[in-house]
Amino acid sequence: MNLKECIKPVSYIQNNTADAMNYDAINMLRLIRLSEQDIAAGHYRQAENVFADIKTKYGING
C-alpha cells in the first residue's frame, strides 16, 4: 500500500464528497443484496439468540 496514494488532503475530500457518497451507496446496496440472499436461503438467526450467545461466550451479565 502506497500511503501517498491513499492519503488525500481535506480539499480533495471536500471536492469529491458526491463521488464518495455514491461509492458508499453502491456498497450498501451490495450488502443489502447479499443479506437478502442469505435470508432467502435460510441463513439467519434471531437477534435474541445471537446476543444471548455473545453474552454467554464473553461472560457478560445483563
Secondary structure, DSSP 8 states (H G I E B T S, - for coil): --HHHH---HHHHHHTHHHHHHHHHHHHHHHHHHHHHHHHTT----HHHHHHHHHHHHT---
